Amino acid sequence: MNMKYSVVALFIGIALMFVSLPIGGGFIVGVIALSVLKFLRKKFYTVILEQETFNVRQYIGYVIMTMILIIGPLGLSFFMQDIISPYSVFAVFFLDRIYLYLSNLFKKEGESHVSS
C-alpha cells in the first residue's frame, strides 16, 4: 500500500463514516493498521538485509509483530462493534491483498512487492 493509496483509502473511510460510523471506523482502522505494517515491514527488511548473518530472534519478533498488527484490529473490532465493524476491517485487508496481487501481475520480473 503506497502513500497515495493510503491517503485515498483514508478519505474513503472518512466519507464512509458519514454513511455509517462502524463501517467508516473499521475502514480507517484497517487502513492505519496496514500502513503501519507496511512501514515496519520496510524497516525490518532493511535491517535484516544489511546484516551478515540471519538472526532467528529478529525474524520471530517480526512474525509476532505481523500477527499482532493483523489480528489486533480485527479482535478490537469484535469488542467495539458499534464503533468499528469487523467486516469493514476484513474488507480493507482483503482489498489490499487483491490490490497487491493485481499490481504484481503487471510488474517486471526484477521489481519487488516490498517497494510498492
N, CA, C and O atoms as a GROMACS GRO file, in nm:
protein
  464
    1MET      N    1   0.086  -0.116   0.000
    1MET     CA    2   0.000   0.000   0.000
    1MET      C    3   0.091   0.123   0.000
    1MET      O    4   0.155   0.153   0.101
    2ASN      N    5   0.096   0.193  -0.111
    2ASN     CA    6   0.180   0.312  -0.116
    2ASN      C    7   0.106   0.431  -0.054
    2ASN      O    8  -0.011   0.422  -0.018
    3MET      N    9   0.178   0.543  -0.042
    3MET     CA   10   0.125   0.658   0.031
    3MET      C   11   0.000   0.715  -0.036
    3MET      O   12  -0.096   0.750   0.033
    4LYS      N   13  -0.001   0.724  -0.168
    4LYS     CA   14  -0.117   0.779  -0.239
    4LYS      C   15  -0.240   0.691  -0.216
    4LYS      O   16  -0.350   0.741  -0.196
    5TYR      N   17  -0.221   0.561  -0.220
    5TYR     CA   18  -0.329   0.466  -0.196
    5TYR      C   19  -0.381   0.480  -0.053
    5TYR      O   20  -0.501   0.473  -0.030
    6SER      N   21  -0.291   0.498   0.043
    6SER     CA   22  -0.332   0.513   0.183
    6SER      C   23  -0.414   0.638   0.205
    6SER      O   24  -0.515   0.635   0.276
    7VAL      N   25  -0.373   0.748   0.145
    7VAL     CA   26  -0.445   0.874   0.161
    7VAL      C   27  -0.585   0.864   0.099
    7VAL      O   28  -0.683   0.909   0.158
    8VAL      N   29  -0.593   0.806  -0.018
    8VAL     CA   30  -0.723   0.788  -0.084
    8VAL      C   31  -0.812   0.696   0.000
    8VAL      O   32  -0.931   0.722   0.016
    9ALA      N   33  -0.754   0.590   0.053
    9ALA     CA   34  -0.832   0.498   0.136
    9ALA      C   35  -0.880   0.566   0.264
    9ALA      O   36  -0.992   0.540   0.309
   10LEU      N   37  -0.798   0.652   0.324
   10LEU     CA   38  -0.840   0.725   0.443
   10LEU      C   39  -0.957   0.819   0.411
   10LEU      O   40  -1.050   0.831   0.490
   11PHE      N   41  -0.951   0.886   0.296
   11PHE     CA   42  -1.061   0.974   0.258
   11PHE      C   43  -1.189   0.893   0.232
   11PHE      O   44  -1.299   0.940   0.263
   12ILE      N   45  -1.175   0.775   0.176
   12ILE     CA   46  -1.291   0.688   0.157
   12ILE      C   47  -1.348   0.649   0.293
   12ILE      O   48  -1.470   0.648   0.311
   13GLY      N   49  -1.260   0.618   0.388
   13GLY     CA   50  -1.306   0.584   0.523
   13GLY      C   51  -1.377   0.699   0.591
   13GLY      O   52  -1.478   0.678   0.658
   14ILE      N   53  -1.326   0.821   0.574
   14ILE     CA   54  -1.392   0.938   0.633
   14ILE      C   55  -1.529   0.959   0.570
   14ILE      O   56  -1.626   0.990   0.639
   15ALA      N   57  -1.537   0.942   0.437
   15ALA     CA   58  -1.666   0.955   0.370
   15ALA      C   59  -1.764   0.846   0.416
   15ALA      O   60  -1.883   0.871   0.430
   16LEU      N   61  -1.712   0.726   0.438
   16LEU     CA   62  -1.799   0.617   0.485
   16LEU      C   63  -1.850   0.642   0.626
   16LEU      O   64  -1.956   0.591   0.663
   17MET      N   65  -1.776   0.719   0.705
   17MET     CA   66  -1.821   0.749   0.841
   17MET      C   67  -1.951   0.831   0.840
   17MET      O   68  -2.031   0.823   0.933
   18PHE      N   69  -1.971   0.910   0.734
   18PHE     CA   70  -2.095   0.986   0.723
   18PHE      C   71  -2.213   0.894   0.688
   18PHE      O   72  -2.327   0.924   0.723
   19VAL      N   73  -2.184   0.784   0.621
   19VAL     CA   74  -2.288   0.688   0.588
   19VAL      C   75  -2.317   0.599   0.708
   19VAL      O   76  -2.432   0.582   0.749
   20SER      N   77  -2.210   0.542   0.765
   20SER     CA   78  -2.224   0.452   0.881
   20SER      C   79  -2.095   0.460   0.962
   20SER      O   80  -1.987   0.432   0.910
   21LEU      N   81  -2.106   0.497   1.088
   21LEU     CA   82  -1.989   0.511   1.173
   21LEU      C   83  -1.909   0.381   1.186
   21LEU      O   84  -1.786   0.386   1.172
   22PRO      N   85  -1.971   0.266   1.210
   22PRO     CA   86  -1.891   0.143   1.222
   22PRO      C   87  -1.818   0.105   1.093
   22PRO      O   88  -1.704   0.060   1.098
   23ILE      N   89  -1.882   0.124   0.980
   23ILE     CA   90  -1.817   0.088   0.854
   23ILE      C   91  -1.700   0.181   0.827
   23ILE      O   92  -1.592   0.134   0.791
   24GLY      N   93  -1.719   0.309   0.842
   24GLY     CA   94  -1.610   0.405   0.822
   24GLY      C   95  -1.499   0.388   0.923
   24GLY      O   96  -1.381   0.395   0.889
   25GLY      N   97  -1.537   0.365   1.050
   25GLY     CA   98  -1.435   0.344   1.154
   25GLY      C   99  -1.353   0.220   1.128
   25GLY      O  100  -1.231   0.222   1.145
   26GLY      N  101  -1.418   0.113   1.088
   26GLY     CA  102  -1.345  -0.010   1.054
   26GLY      C  103  -1.254   0.008   0.935
   26GLY      O  104  -1.143  -0.045   0.932
   27PHE      N  105  -1.301   0.083   0.838
   27PHE     CA  106  -1.220   0.109   0.719
   27PHE      C  107  -1.094   0.187   0.757
   27PHE      O  108  -0.985   0.155   0.711
   28ILE      N  109  -1.111   0.289   0.841
   28ILE     CA  110  -0.996   0.371   0.882
   28ILE      C  111  -0.899   0.290   0.968
   28ILE      O  112  -0.777   0.300   0.950
   29VAL      N  113  -0.951   0.209   1.060
   29VAL     CA  114  -0.863   0.126   1.144
   29VAL      C  115  -0.785   0.027   1.057
   29VAL      O  116  -0.666   0.007   1.080
   30GLY      N  117  -0.850  -0.032   0.960
   30GLY     CA  118  -0.782  -0.126   0.871
   30GLY      C  119  -0.673  -0.060   0.789
   30GLY      O  120  -0.564  -0.115   0.773
   31VAL      N  121  -0.701   0.059   0.736
   31VAL     CA  122  -0.601   0.131   0.656
   31VAL      C  123  -0.482   0.171   0.742
   31VAL      O  124  -0.368   0.159   0.698
   32ILE      N  125  -0.508   0.218   0.863
   32ILE     CA  126  -0.398   0.257   0.952
   32ILE      C  127  -0.314   0.135   0.990
   32ILE      O  128  -0.191   0.143   0.991
   33ALA      N  129  -0.379   0.023   1.020
   33ALA     CA  130  -0.305  -0.098   1.056
   33ALA      C  131  -0.217  -0.145   0.940
   33ALA      O  132  -0.102  -0.184   0.961
   34LEU      N  133  -0.270  -0.142   0.819
   34LEU     CA  134  -0.191  -0.185   0.704
   34LEU      C  135  -0.079  -0.087   0.672
   34LEU      O  136   0.028  -0.128   0.628
   35SER      N  137  -0.101   0.042   0.695
   35SER     CA  138   0.004   0.141   0.672
   35SER      C  139   0.118   0.122   0.771
   35SER      O  140   0.235   0.129   0.734
   36VAL      N  141   0.084   0.097   0.897
   36VAL     CA  142   0.187   0.072   0.998
   36VAL      C  143   0.262  -0.057   0.966
   36VAL      O  144   0.384  -0.063   0.977
   37LEU      N  145   0.189  -0.160   0.925
   37LEU     CA  146   0.252  -0.286   0.888
   37LEU      C  147   0.347  -0.269   0.772
   37LEU      O  148   0.458  -0.323   0.773
   38LYS      N  149   0.307  -0.195   0.672
   38LYS     CA  150   0.393  -0.171   0.555
   38LYS      C  151   0.519  -0.095   0.594
   38LYS      O  152   0.629  -0.128   0.550
   39PHE      N  153   0.504   0.009   0.680
   39PHE     CA  154   0.618   0.087   0.725
   39PHE      C  155   0.716   0.001   0.804
   39PHE      O  156   0.836   0.004   0.780
   40LEU      N  157   0.664  -0.077   0.899
   40LEU     CA  158   0.751  -0.162   0.980
   40LEU      C  159   0.814  -0.274   0.899
   40LEU      O  160   0.927  -0.315   0.925
   41ARG      N  161   0.741  -0.324   0.800
   41ARG     CA  162   0.796  -0.429   0.714
   41ARG      C  163   0.916  -0.378   0.634
   41ARG      O  164   1.017  -0.448   0.621
   42LYS      N  165   0.906  -0.257   0.582
   42LYS     CA  166   1.019  -0.199   0.508
   42LYS      C  167   1.139  -0.179   0.600
   42LYS      O  168   1.252  -0.209   0.562
   43LYS      N  169   1.114  -0.130   0.721
   43LYS     CA  170   1.223  -0.111   0.819
   43LYS      C  171   1.288  -0.244   0.854
   43LYS      O  172   1.410  -0.254   0.861
   44PHE      N  173   1.207  -0.346   0.875
   44PHE     CA  174   1.260  -0.477   0.911
   44PHE      C  175   1.342  -0.536   0.797
   44PHE      O  176   1.450  -0.591   0.821
   45TYR      N  177   1.294  -0.525   0.675
   45TYR     CA  178   1.368  -0.580   0.562
   45TYR      C  179   1.503  -0.512   0.545
   45TYR      O  180   1.602  -0.579   0.515
   46THR      N  181   1.509  -0.382   0.564
   46THR     CA  182   1.639  -0.315   0.551
   46THR      C  183   1.734  -0.357   0.661
   46THR      O  184   1.854  -0.372   0.636
   47VAL      N  185   1.684  -0.378   0.782
   47VAL     CA  186   1.771  -0.423   0.892
   47VAL      C  187   1.820  -0.564   0.865
   47VAL      O  188   1.940  -0.592   0.881
   48ILE      N  189   1.732  -0.653   0.825
   48ILE     CA  190   1.770  -0.792   0.801
   48ILE      C  191   1.867  -0.804   0.683
   48ILE      O  192   1.964  -0.880   0.690
   49LEU      N  193   1.843  -0.730   0.577
   49LEU     CA  194   1.927  -0.743   0.458
   49LEU      C  195   2.065  -0.682   0.477
   49LEU      O  196   2.158  -0.718   0.405
   50GLU      N  197   2.082  -0.590   0.572
   50GLU     CA  198   2.212  -0.530   0.596
   50GLU      C  199   2.300  -0.616   0.688
   50GLU      O  200   2.420  -0.594   0.694
   51GLN      N  201   2.242  -0.712   0.758
   51GLN     CA  202   2.319  -0.798   0.847
   51GLN      C  203   2.388  -0.907   0.767
   51GLN      O  204   2.342  -0.949   0.661
   52GLU      N  205   2.502  -0.952   0.822
   52GLU     CA  206   2.576  -1.058   0.754
   52GLU      C  207   2.524  -1.196   0.788
   52GLU      O  208   2.538  -1.289   0.709
   53THR      N  209   2.463  -1.211   0.907
   53THR     CA  210   2.407  -1.341   0.945
   53THR      C  211   2.259  -1.325   0.973
   53THR      O  212   2.210  -1.218   1.007
   54PHE      N  213   2.190  -1.435   0.957
   54PHE     CA  214   2.045  -1.436   0.981
   54PHE      C  215   2.020  -1.450   1.130
   54PHE      O  216   2.076  -1.539   1.195
   55ASN      N  217   1.936  -1.362   1.186
   55ASN     CA  218   1.904  -1.365   1.328
   55ASN      C  219   1.762  -1.418   1.344
   55ASN      O  220   1.665  -1.352   1.307
   56VAL      N  221   1.750  -1.537   1.401
   56VAL     CA  222   1.620  -1.602   1.417
   56VAL      C  223   1.532  -1.524   1.515
   56VAL      O  224   1.411  -1.514   1.495
   57ARG      N  225   1.592  -1.469   1.619
   57ARG     CA  226   1.515  -1.394   1.718
   57ARG      C  227   1.446  -1.273   1.655
   57ARG      O  228   1.331  -1.244   1.686
   58GLN      N  229   1.517  -1.203   1.566
   58GLN     CA  230   1.456  -1.088   1.498
   58GLN      C  231   1.344  -1.133   1.406
   58GLN      O  232   1.241  -1.066   1.396
   59TYR      N  233   1.363  -1.245   1.339
   59TYR     CA  234   1.260  -1.294   1.249
   59TYR      C  235   1.134  -1.336   1.327
   59TYR      O  236   1.023  -1.308   1.284
   60ILE      N  237   1.152  -1.402   1.440
   60ILE     CA  238   1.038  -1.442   1.522
   60ILE      C  239   0.966  -1.317   1.573
   60ILE      O  240   0.843  -1.313   1.577
   61GLY      N  241   1.042  -1.215   1.611
   61GLY     CA  242   0.980  -1.088   1.652
   61GLY      C  243   0.900  -1.025   1.539
   61GLY      O  244   0.793  -0.970   1.562
   62TYR      N  245   0.954  -1.034   1.418
   62TYR     CA  246   0.883  -0.981   1.301
   62TYR      C  247   0.752  -1.055   1.278
   62TYR      O  248   0.650  -0.993   1.250
   63VAL      N  249   0.755  -1.188   1.289
   63VAL     CA  250   0.635  -1.268   1.267
   63VAL      C  251   0.530  -1.236   1.373
   63VAL      O  252   0.412  -1.223   1.341
   64ILE      N  253   0.572  -1.224   1.498
   64ILE     CA  254   0.478  -1.190   1.605
   64ILE      C  255   0.420  -1.051   1.585
   64ILE      O  256   0.300  -1.030   1.603
   65MET      N  257   0.506  -0.954   1.546
   65MET     CA  258   0.459  -0.818   1.520
   65MET      C  259   0.355  -0.817   1.407
   65MET      O  260   0.253  -0.749   1.416
   66THR      N  261   0.381  -0.893   1.302
   66THR     CA  262   0.288  -0.900   1.189
   66THR      C  263   0.154  -0.960   1.234
   66THR      O  264   0.048  -0.911   1.195
   67MET      N  265   0.159  -1.065   1.313
   67MET     CA  266   0.036  -1.127   1.361
   67MET      C  267  -0.043  -1.031   1.449
   67MET      O  268  -0.166  -1.024   1.439
   68ILE      N  269   0.026  -0.957   1.535
   68ILE     CA  270  -0.043  -0.862   1.623
   68ILE      C  271  -0.107  -0.751   1.541
   68ILE      O  272  -0.220  -0.710   1.570
   69LEU      N  273  -0.036  -0.701   1.438
   69LEU     CA  274  -0.091  -0.593   1.357
   69LEU      C  275  -0.208  -0.636   1.268
   69LEU      O  276  -0.286  -0.553   1.223
   70ILE      N  277  -0.218  -0.765   1.243
   70ILE     CA  278  -0.330  -0.813   1.162
   70ILE      C  279  -0.446  -0.859   1.252
   70ILE      O  280  -0.562  -0.827   1.225
   71ILE      N  281  -0.414  -0.933   1.357
   71ILE     CA  282  -0.518  -0.985   1.444
   71ILE      C  283  -0.571  -0.878   1.539
   71ILE      O  284  -0.689  -0.879   1.574
   72GLY      N  285  -0.484  -0.786   1.581
   72GLY     CA  286  -0.522  -0.683   1.677
   72GLY      C  287  -0.642  -0.600   1.635
   72GLY      O  288  -0.740  -0.594   1.710
   73PRO      N  289  -0.639  -0.536   1.518
   73PRO     CA  290  -0.756  -0.457   1.476
   73PRO      C  291  -0.883  -0.540   1.458
   73PRO      O  292  -0.993  -0.494   1.488
   74LEU      N  293  -0.866  -0.663   1.410
   74LEU     CA  294  -0.984  -0.749   1.396
   74LEU      C  295  -1.041  -0.786   1.532
   74LEU      O  296  -1.163  -0.782   1.551
   75GLY      N  297  -0.954  -0.821   1.626
   75GLY     CA  298  -1.000  -0.854   1.760
   75GLY      C  299  -1.065  -0.735   1.828
   75GLY      O  300  -1.169  -0.749   1.894
   76LEU      N  301  -1.005  -0.619   1.813
   76LEU     CA  302  -1.061  -0.496   1.871
   76LEU      C  303  -1.198  -0.467   1.812
   76LEU      O  304  -1.289  -0.423   1.882
   77SER      N  305  -1.212  -0.491   1.684
   77SER     CA  306  -1.340  -0.461   1.619
   77SER      C  307  -1.452  -0.552   1.667
   77SER      O  308  -1.568  -0.511   1.666
   78PHE      N  309  -1.420  -0.673   1.710
   78PHE     CA  310  -1.525  -0.761   1.762
   78PHE      C  311  -1.575  -0.715   1.898
   78PHE      O  312  -1.689  -0.742   1.935
   79PHE      N  313  -1.489  -0.646   1.974
   79PHE     CA  314  -1.531  -0.595   2.105
   79PHE      C  315  -1.595  -0.457   2.097
   79PHE      O  316  -1.665  -0.416   2.190
   80MET      N  317  -1.573  -0.386   1.988
   80MET     CA  318  -1.627  -0.250   1.973
   80MET      C  319  -1.708  -0.240   1.844
   80MET      O  320  -1.684  -0.152   1.762
   81GLN      N  321  -1.803  -0.330   1.826
   81GLN     CA  322  -1.876  -0.337   1.700
   81GLN      C  323  -1.964  -0.216   1.673
   81GLN      O  324  -2.002  -0.192   1.558
   82ASP      N  325  -1.997  -0.140   1.775
   82ASP     CA  326  -2.078  -0.021   1.749
   82ASP      C  327  -1.994   0.096   1.698
   82ASP      O  328  -2.049   0.197   1.656
   83ILE      N  329  -1.861   0.083   1.702
   83ILE     CA  330  -1.772   0.188   1.651
   83ILE      C  331  -1.690   0.138   1.532
   83ILE      O  332  -1.667   0.212   1.436
   84ILE      N  333  -1.647   0.012   1.539
   84ILE     CA  334  -1.560  -0.046   1.435
   84ILE      C  335  -1.624  -0.175   1.385
   84ILE      O  336  -1.644  -0.269   1.462
   85SER      N  337  -1.655  -0.180   1.258
   85SER     CA  338  -1.715  -0.300   1.200
   85SER      C  339  -1.606  -0.401   1.163
   85SER      O  340  -1.514  -0.367   1.089
   86PRO      N  341  -1.615  -0.526   1.213
   86PRO     CA  342  -1.516  -0.626   1.176
   86PRO      C  343  -1.519  -0.659   1.027
   86PRO      O  344  -1.417  -0.695   0.968
   87TYR      N  345  -1.636  -0.645   0.967
   87TYR     CA  346  -1.647  -0.673   0.824
   87TYR      C  347  -1.569  -0.572   0.740
   87TYR      O  348  -1.506  -0.607   0.641
   88SER      N  349  -1.573  -0.446   0.781
   88SER     CA  350  -1.501  -0.345   0.704
   88SER      C  351  -1.350  -0.354   0.727
   88SER      O  352  -1.272  -0.325   0.636
   89VAL      N  353  -1.308  -0.393   0.848
   89VAL     CA  354  -1.164  -0.414   0.871
   89VAL      C  355  -1.116  -0.529   0.782
   89VAL      O  356  -1.013  -0.518   0.716
   90PHE      N  357  -1.191  -0.638   0.781
   90PHE     CA  358  -1.155  -0.750   0.695
   90PHE      C  359  -1.158  -0.711   0.548
   90PHE      O  360  -1.074  -0.754   0.470
   91ALA      N  361  -1.255  -0.630   0.509
   91ALA     CA  362  -1.266  -0.587   0.369
   91ALA      C  363  -1.142  -0.508   0.328
   91ALA      O  364  -1.093  -0.525   0.217
   92VAL      N  365  -1.092  -0.422   0.416
   92VAL     CA  366  -0.971  -0.346   0.384
   92VAL      C  367  -0.853  -0.440   0.366
   92VAL      O  368  -0.776  -0.425   0.272
   93PHE      N  369  -0.838  -0.537   0.457
   93PHE     CA  370  -0.729  -0.634   0.444
   93PHE      C  371  -0.740  -0.711   0.313
   93PHE      O  372  -0.642  -0.731   0.242
   94PHE      N  373  -0.861  -0.755   0.282
   94PHE     CA  374  -0.885  -0.832   0.161
   94PHE      C  375  -0.861  -0.749   0.035
   94PHE      O  376  -0.797  -0.796  -0.059
   95LEU      N  377  -0.910  -0.626   0.034
   95LEU     CA  378  -0.890  -0.538  -0.082
   95LEU      C  379  -0.742  -0.505  -0.101
   95LEU      O  380  -0.696  -0.490  -0.215
   96ASP      N  381  -0.667  -0.493   0.008
   96ASP     CA  382  -0.524  -0.467  -0.003
   96ASP      C  383  -0.453  -0.586  -0.067
   96ASP      O  384  -0.364  -0.568  -0.150
   97ARG      N  385  -0.493  -0.707  -0.029
   97ARG     CA  386  -0.432  -0.826  -0.090
   97ARG      C  387  -0.466  -0.834  -0.238
   97ARG      O  388  -0.381  -0.870  -0.319
   98ILE      N  389  -0.589  -0.802  -0.275
   98ILE     CA  390  -0.628  -0.802  -0.417
   98ILE      C  391  -0.548  -0.697  -0.493
   98ILE      O  392  -0.498  -0.723  -0.603
   99TYR      N  393  -0.536  -0.577  -0.434
   99TYR     CA  394  -0.458  -0.470  -0.497
   99TYR      C  395  -0.313  -0.513  -0.517
   99TYR      O  396  -0.256  -0.490  -0.623
  100LEU      N  397  -0.254  -0.576  -0.416
  100LEU     CA  398  -0.115  -0.621  -0.425
  100LEU      C  399  -0.100  -0.728  -0.533
  100LEU      O  400  -0.005  -0.725  -0.610
  101TYR      N  401  -0.194  -0.822  -0.538
  101TYR     CA  402  -0.190  -0.927  -0.638
  101TYR      C  403  -0.201  -0.870  -0.779
  101TYR      O  404  -0.124  -0.906  -0.867
  102LEU      N  405  -0.298  -0.781  -0.800
  102LEU     CA  406  -0.317  -0.725  -0.934
  102LEU      C  407  -0.200  -0.636  -0.976
  102LEU      O  408  -0.161  -0.636  -1.092
  103SER      N  409  -0.145  -0.561  -0.881
  103SER     CA  410  -0.032  -0.475  -0.916
  103SER      C  411   0.093  -0.557  -0.947
  103SER      O  412   0.176  -0.516  -1.028
  104ASN      N  413   0.107  -0.672  -0.882
  104ASN     CA  414   0.224  -0.757  -0.910
  104ASN      C  415   0.209  -0.834  -1.040
  104ASN      O  416   0.308  -0.883  -1.095
  105LEU      N  417   0.088  -0.847  -1.090
  105LEU     CA  418   0.069  -0.914  -1.218
  105LEU      C  419   0.137  -0.838  -1.332
  105LEU      O  420   0.184  -0.898  -1.429
  106PHE      N  421   0.141  -0.706  -1.320
  106PHE     CA  422   0.190  -0.623  -1.429
  106PHE      C  423   0.329  -0.565  -1.403
  106PHE      O  424   0.373  -0.476  -1.476
  107LYS      N  425   0.399  -0.613  -1.300
  107LYS     CA  426   0.534  -0.564  -1.272
  107LYS      C  427   0.636  -0.647  -1.347
  107LYS      O  428   0.613  -0.762  -1.383
  108LYS      N  429   0.750  -0.584  -1.370
  108LYS     CA  430   0.858  -0.657  -1.435
  108LYS      C  431   0.917  -0.756  -1.336
  108LYS      O  432   0.895  -0.745  -1.215
  109GLU      N  433   0.990  -0.852  -1.387
  109GLU     CA  434   1.039  -0.962  -1.305
  109GLU      C  435   1.134  -0.916  -1.195
  109GLU      O  436   1.134  -0.976  -1.087
  110GLY      N  437   1.214  -0.814  -1.216
  110GLY     CA  438   1.311  -0.770  -1.116
  110GLY      C  439   1.255  -0.686  -1.005
  110GLY      O  440   1.322  -0.665  -0.904
  111GLU      N  441   1.133  -0.635  -1.020
  111GLU     CA  442   1.075  -0.550  -0.919
  111GLU      C  443   1.016  -0.633  -0.805
  111GLU      O  444   0.978  -0.749  -0.823
  112SER      N  445   1.009  -0.572  -0.688
  112SER     CA  446   0.961  -0.643  -0.570
  112SER      C  447   0.834  -0.578  -0.518
  112SER      O  448   0.814  -0.458  -0.538
  113HIS      N  449   0.748  -0.657  -0.453
  113HIS     CA  450   0.626  -0.603  -0.394
  113HIS      C  451   0.657  -0.520  -0.270
  113HIS      O  452   0.571  -0.445  -0.224
  114VAL      N  453   0.777  -0.533  -0.213
  114VAL     CA  454   0.813  -0.458  -0.094
  114VAL      C  455   0.825  -0.310  -0.124
  114VAL      O  456   0.795  -0.228  -0.037
  115SER      N  457   0.867  -0.274  -0.244
  115SER     CA  458   0.888  -0.134  -0.277
  115SER      C  459   0.759  -0.060  -0.306
  115SER      O  460   0.761   0.063  -0.318
  116SER      N  461   0.646  -0.132  -0.319
  116SER     CA  462   0.520  -0.063  -0.352
  116SER      C  463   0.458   0.004  -0.233
  116SER      O  464   0.352   0.065  -0.246
   0.00000   0.00000   0.00000
